[in-house]
Amino acid sequence: MVAYTLERSQRKRAAMCAASASALADHMNKLQALASQVVATLRSIDPASGRVAHRTVIELLACMLTMIQMSGFAQSLAALLYGMQTYFPRNRSGHESLLDMFERVRAQESSPSLWDDATYEEEESNECGVTLNKLIVQLTPKGVGGKKKAKELQRLRKCFLASYRTITNPGQLLLKLAERFQVPPSISSSSRAAIQNEVVEVLAMWLLDPIDFDPSMMMWIEEFAGVVVEKENAALAERLRSAAKDSEKKTWPAAAYFFAKPVKLASSYSLTPADLCMSSSPKDIAQQLTLIDFDVFRRIEPRELLLQAWSKKTTKHRAPNVRALIRRFNRVSYWLATIVLCHEKLKDRAAALEKFINIAKELHALQNYNTLMGIIAGIRMSCVARLSFSQLTVNENLTKDFDKLCKMMEPQGSWKKYRAAIAGSSPPALPYFGLYLTDLTFIGDGNADFKGERINIRKRLQEGAVLEQVLKYQQKAYDIAPLHPLYEYLLDMPALDDDILYRMSLKREPRGASIADVL
């Protein structure tokens, strides 16, 4: 069985090498074409003039951007090199196998091997922090206990896998789990079987999130299952292979708007953005906003939420989807203000405000708290909030409904009312994402990463609890279909900037004006 597994593993490595080589050749051809274009563009510059045309700069930037975006080049090269390295047995070519690689990396590690670490059998010491070895032991105990203990263990695993990149990397984590699986003979057979089962369970849970597993990591997993686990327990090896296969099949859906169809209006009448908004039903607008915003939310990866990457100039590039959702939130507010202020007549501005209050109610029904908060923020913008006559003209019942939504989303008592609302919401739902960022900021600023030389596990559990909530709501998408051309319009969401909006607000309702002046 082991020989068959090794042969199957070698065939897969050979196929991966061939595919990687083909992809690498394709990338090389593209790079060659781009290089030729750059050379041709540079030669077109007139050295005598001492100036570079704007079009030339744009062409060069386009070429550079294309090269940067060709991330598949590096991935294909890495996969090819890994496949060539591990395809041949060590005794035939001198290249190291997976276990040899483990031994080499192990020799370079400054921390002791898990089973050589004198602290691995210590009692729980979370108050004083833990070493990585001790944390791996806590994740893979030799006895789980009752249901409560099992539930706590699952929570610890989820928290750790969501935030482990702040303390280690995927390669070292895989090494530590492999060390833990190879139980010394001095340990009883029952404890040995229990520990090995828990290691496979952790690996299977890790594989549920395929982001960390590039082709080389997947090859490590397969070789570990075939060479190490198969010798100990065939059923566990099959469990690990099954989890790896499921992981390979799992891909996050691409953003639907990348493939949006061209807009085709039913009539020849050209609608303005405000007309399209005012002529669409609040329910349709709320659904399309939810579809678009949830797609951005679902693409956020746990690693984007670590170390406050989204808020720092030097690390914001590591959180592209978090920043995209923040931009969408702000865009909703400015779009609302633009629609309201583009109407010259008082009654039309009041009708626009009523439209957005009804949209807010539909968003609440959809459990889309993030976009709902964007609508509330838009109505509270100074350029809109100062329109006292427009606000007074809004239907009284709608005003009361809006006040109720505002009270639910108030930050008093650490967002007590909102937290209660989202806690009672079952997916699909889109939580108010700004609160997660606030919680992570408080956790990050108020807790040290380490206590001495030990990992502050309490901080990891707090961060993991937040990340667990994000992952919970990412799993189930809304069953909403794009509605054209409204979908494309809300995707772009044209809006004016602060200065223009405030000048328009002063023009619509000047300071000191009476109701007669604005009618």
N, C-alpha and C positions, 0 to 999 in steps of 0.2 A: 504493500500500500504506500509506504514511504517512497519507494523507488518510482512508483507511478506518479506520485505527487511531484517529485523532483523533476521528472521528465516533462510533466504538464507545465510546471513552472518555467522550465527552460524554453519550451515552445512559446509560451506567452511572452517571455522576455525577448525572444527573437522577433516576434510579431511587433512588439512595442518598438524595437530598434528600427525595423523597417518603416513603420509609420512615422516615427520621429525623424528619420533621415529624409523621408519624403517631404514632411512639413518644413524641415530645415532648408532643403533645396528650394522650396517655394519662397520662403522668407528671403533667402539669399538673392533670388532673382528680383524680388521686389526692392530689396536694398540697392541692388546694382542699378535698377531703373531710376530709383530716387537719387542716387549719387550722380548719375548722368544728368539728371534734371538740375541738380544743384550746380554742377560744373558749368552747364550751359547758361544758367541764370547768372552766375558770377562772371562769366566771360562777356555777358551783354552789358556789364557796367562800364561806363565811359570814365576812364581814370582822369581824363583831362578836365572834366567838369567838376570833379571833387564831390559830386552829389550822387545819391542813390535814389532812384525813382521809388515812389510809394508802392507801385505794383511789384517791383522787384523784391522789396522787403516782404510783402504779403506772400509772394511765391516761395521765398526761402523759409518763412515761418510755417507755411503749409507743409513743406517737405519735412521740416524738423518735427512738427507735430505728428505727422504720419509715422515717422521713425519711432518716436517715443511711444506711440500707441501700439506698436507692433510687439506687444508683450509676449506673444506666442513664440517669438524668435528665441528668447532666453529659455522659455519653458521647453521648447523642442530640443534645444542644445543640451539642457540639463538631463532631460529624459534619455536622449541618445547616449550621452556619456555614462549615465547610470546603467543603462541596459548593456552597453559594451563591457562595463566593469564587472557586472555580476553574471553575465551570460556564461562565462567560462569557469570551470571549477578551479580552485586555487592550485591544485597539484599539476595542472596542465599549462597554466599561463602565468601563475604568480599573482593574479588578481584576487582581491579579498572577497570572501563571501559575506553574507549578512552577519553571521556570528563572528567572523574575523573583524568586521567593521565595529561590531559591538565591543569587542575586546580592545580595539585600537582607541575608540572614543572613551572607553572605560579607563584606559591608561592615562588619558589626557585630563580626566576629571580631577578637580581638586577635592571634591567631597568623597568620602569613603563609599564603597559598594554598599548597597542596601543591607545585605546580610552580614557585612563586616562592621556596620555602624552599631556601636554599642548602645545607641539610644533607641533602636527600632522597637524594642520591647518595653519601653518606658510606659508608665501610666499616662492617661490623658493630660496634656499640658498646654491646652489652648490659651490659657490666661497669659502664659509667658511666651507664647509663640511656638512654632514648630519648625523643624528642619524639613527639607523636601522629602528625605527618606521617611521621616515619621508621618508626613502627610500621605505618602503613597501607601503606607501601612494602614492608616485610618481609612483610606478609600477601598482597601482590599482586605478586610479583617478575616480571621479564621473562623469567626462565629458572629452571625448577624444578630441573633436574639429574636425578640418578638416583633410584632407589626410596627410598633412605635419606633423601635430601633431601625428597622428596615426603611421606614419612611424618612427618618433623619439621615440615614446613609444615602438614600437616593437624592435628597436635597443637597447634601454635601458634595456629591459627585457632580450634580448639575451646576452648582456654584463654581466648583473648581474648574470644570471643563469650559465654562463660559469666560473665566478670567485668568486661566493659568499662564497666558502669555506675558503677564506682568512679572512672573517669577521664574519662568523657564521657557523652553522652546519645544516644538513638536518632536524633534529628534531626541532630545534628552528625556522627554516624557516617555517616548516609546522605549528607550533604553531602560528606564527605571521600571516600567511595567514588565519588560522582558526579564529583568533581574528578579523581580518579585515572583514571577511565574516559576523560575528555576529554584524551587524550594530545596534546601539542604537535606541530606538523608537523616540528619538528627531530628527533624521534625516528624511527628507522628503521621501515619498515612491518612487519617481522617482530616487532620488540619491541613495537610498538603493538598488534598483534593478540594477542600473548601476554599483555600487561598487561590488556587489555580482557577476555580470556577469564577471567583470574584474578579480576578484579573481580566478574564474573557468578557465578563459583564461590563467592566469599565471600558474596554476596547470597543465593544459593540455599541455602547452609549456614545462614545467619542465618534464613531463612524456615522452616527445619525446626522452629524454636521459635516458634509463633505469638503468644506472650504479648506481644511488643513491638509487634505490628502491629494497631493499631486501624484503623477504616475510613479515616481520613485518611492513615495511613502506607501502607496498601494502595493508595490512590489515587496516592500519590507513586510507588510502585513501578511501577504500571501506566503512568503518564504517562512515567516515566523510560524504561521499556522501549519505549513507542511513539514518543516524541519524540526521544530521544537514541540509544538502542541500535539501534533500527531503521535509522537512517541509516548506521550503521557496519557492522552485521552482522545480517541477518535471522534467522539461526540462533540467535545469542546472545539476541536479543529473544524468540524463541519459547521458549528455555530458561528465561529469567527469568519469562515469563508462566506457563509450566507449573509452575514452583516456587511462584509466587504462588497459583495455583489449588489446588495440593496443600495449601498452608498454610491457605487459607480453609476447606478441608474438615476439617482436623485440629482436634479438640477433645479436651481431657482429659476422661475419663469422670467424671460426678458421683459423689459418694460413694453407694454402694449403700444405705447405711442411711437415707438421706433418703427412700427409697421402700420401706422395709421393710414387709411385710404384717403385719397384726395377729397377735399370738401366739394360736394355737389349740392347746391341749393335747389329746392324743388321748383322755384320760380325764378324769373329773371330779376325780380326785385332785390336790390342790394341792401342788406340789413346792416345797420351800424352796430358796433359792439353793444351799445346801450339798448338798442332795439331787440337784439338777439337775447339779451339778458331779461328784459322786461316782458318779452313775448313767450318765454319758456316758463313752464310751471316750476314752482319751488321744489317739488319732489324730484323732477328731472335734474334740476341744477344740483341739488343736494346729492343725488346718486352719482352724477358724473364727477363732482368734486371728490366724493368718497372713493370712487374707483381710481382716480388719478393719485390722490394723496396716499391711499393705502399701498399702491404699487411702489411708491418711494419708500414708505415705512417698511415694507416687507424686504427691501433690498439692504437694509441696514444690518451690518455684521457686528457680532459682539465685540470684536477687537476695536471697532470704531469708537466704542464707548469707554475704553480704558484710558487712564491717565489724562483725562480731559483733553483728548487730542483735538476735538472739534473747536476748542476755544483758544488755541495757541498758534501763533504765526508759524512756528517751526514745525508743527505737527499736524496742522489742519488738513494737509493733503492726505492724511491717513484716515480721515473721516468724511469722504465725499458724499455719502448718502445721508449722513446726519446733517451736514451743511445744506444739502439739497432740500431736506424736509424743513429746515429752518427758513430757507429762502421761500419755499412754497407758503409757509405760514404767514410770513411778512407780505408776500405778494397778494394773498387773499385780502388782507386789511387794506392795502393801497388800491386794489381793484374795487372794493366796495366804496371807498371814498370817491374814486374816480366816477363810478356810475351815479352816485348820489349827486355830486357837484356838477356833472355835465348837464343836468336839467336846470333850465333857467326859471321855470315856474315853480312857485311854492308847492302847489298841489302835486306836481310831478316828483319833486324831491321827497315829499311825504309818502307818495306811492312807492318810490324806490326803497325808502326805509322800511315800509311795511313788507315789501317783497323780501328784503334780507332778514327780517324777523321771522317770516314764514320759512325761509330757507334754514334759519337757525333751528327752528322747531323740527323740521324734517331731519336735520343732521343729528339732533338729539334722539329722534326715533331710530335712526340708523346706528346709534351708539358711536358716532364719530365725534369724539370730544375734542380732537385736535383742531379740525377745521371749524368746529363750533366756537372754540376759543379765538380763532382767527377772525370770525365774523364779529364777535363781541369786541375784540380789540379794534376792529375797523370802525364800528359805531362809536367807540370811545376816543378815537383819534381827535385831536383838538380841532382840526379843520371841519369835522362832522359834528362833534359834540357842541360846538359853539352855535350851531344852527338852531337856535331856540325856537323860532317860529315854525320851522319844519318839524321839529320834534313834537311841538304841541299839537300839530295838525294830525299826527299819527293816531290811528284808532286806539281808543282807551284800553280795550281788552287786549289788543296786541302789545301795548306798552306793559301791561301787567304780566303777560306771558314772558316778555323779554326780561323783565325784572327778576322773575323766578329763575330763568336760566342764568342770569348774572350772579344771583345769590348762590346757586349751585357751584359756579366756577370761581367763587371768591377764594383768596388765599388764606383767609382767617382760620386759625386753629390748625395750621399746617395742612390746609386744603381738606379739612375734615369732610365736608359735604361731597366734594368731588370724589375723594378716595372711597367713600361709602358707595357712591354711584357706580364707579368703575369696578369695585369689588363685587357688585351684584350683577355685573354684565358678563354674559357668556359670549365667546367668539361666534361670529365675527364682530370685532369692535376695533376702533382706532383710538387708543388712549391719547390724552394730552401729553405730548412728548416732552414739552418744556419742563414738566415736573420731574421726569426721569433725569434730565440733565441737571436740574437743581439738586436732586437727591445725591447723584453721583459726585457733584462738586462738593457738597457738604461732607460726604464720606471721605473723599480724597483729601480735602484740606484739613479735616479734623482727626485723621488717623495716620500714623506712620506705617510705611510699608513693612518695616521690620522692627522687631524688638530685640535689640542687640544684633545677633547674627541669625536670629530665627524669624521665620515668616509670621507675620501678624495675621493669623487665620481668621480672627473676628472681622477684620476689614474685608477679607476675601468673601466671607459669608454675607456681609452687608452688600457688597458690590454684586455678588452673585444673585442675591434675592431680587435686585433691580433688573439685572439682565434676564433672569428667569421670567419676570413679568413681560418684558419685551418679547422674548421668544414665544411665550404663551399666546400672545395676540397676533404674532406673525404667522402662525401655523394655518389658520383658516381664513381664506379670502372671501370677499363678498361675491355673491352671485349676481353681478351687474354687468350688462353688456354696454359697450360704447354706443352712444347716441349721437350720430353725426348730423349737422356740423357743430353741435353744442360741445361735444367732447373736445374737438380741436380748439375751439374758442377758449374753453376753460383751461386747456393745457397751456396756451399762450398767455391768457389773462392780461390783456393790455392795461397798463396803469400809468398814472402820472407821478412825478416825484413830490416831495414835501413842499418845496417852495411854490410850485405851480398850484398845488392843491390849496394851500393856505391863501394865496392871492385870489383864487376862484371863490373860496369861502367868503372872503371879505367883500367880494363883488356881489355875491348872491345875497348876503345879509350884512350890510355895512355896520360898523360899530355905531351904536346910538340910534339905529333906524327903528321906525315904528312898523306895525303890521301893515299899515297903508303903503309904506315905502317898498315893501317886498312883494306885495300882491301883484 
